[in-house]
Amino acid sequence: MDLLPSPHTPGDDEPTGRTAPLNPAEQVWAAQHRELVSELCDGDVDEWTVGDLFDRVHSTWLESDERPDPTPLVHAFGVALGDLVARDVPGMAWVSYREDDAMALALSRAGDPLVVFPIASVEEHWGAVVEGWFTTHVHAVVDETVRQLRRPQQEADGWG
C-alpha cells in the first residue's frame, strides 16, 4: 500500500502530468468541503477530531442497509486529510494536477516533483478501514511526505 499515491514521485524520469494553482471554482469546491467538516467538528479541525468524525460517519455508512454514494463523504474527508497534511508539511499546498484529460486536486510544493493525492487516498481506503484509520493515516502521510521531501536532490532526480 502506497501512503502517497502519486503518478510522479522522486526518481521518475519525467513528470507524467503538471500542476497548477487551484482555479476559482476549485477553490470554492474545496472551501465548501472544508466548511462542512469544520461545522461537523464544531470548528476544531485536527486529526483527532476529524478522525472521530470519520469513524462515526464511516461506521454508519458501513452499517447502512442501502449505502448511499460515498463520493461526497470521500471528498470532504479527502480535503480534510489534505488540509491536515498541508498544515504539518511546510510549503505543501493544494494544486490542480492534470494528466491528459484527467484532473485531480492534490498537494505539492513549488520546485519539488512530489505530488500527494489525499482525496484519492481516502477513496482508495473507503469501506475497507478500521476505526482509528484516519488519524493514523494523517500521521503516516505527513511522515512519508516529509521523508520524501528530505531525500537528497540527486536521489530525488533519479541519480542516486
Helices and strands as residue ranges (DSSP letters): E 18-21, H 24-40, H 47-63, H 71-88, E 93-99, E 102-108, E 115-116, H 118-125, H 133-149, H 153-156
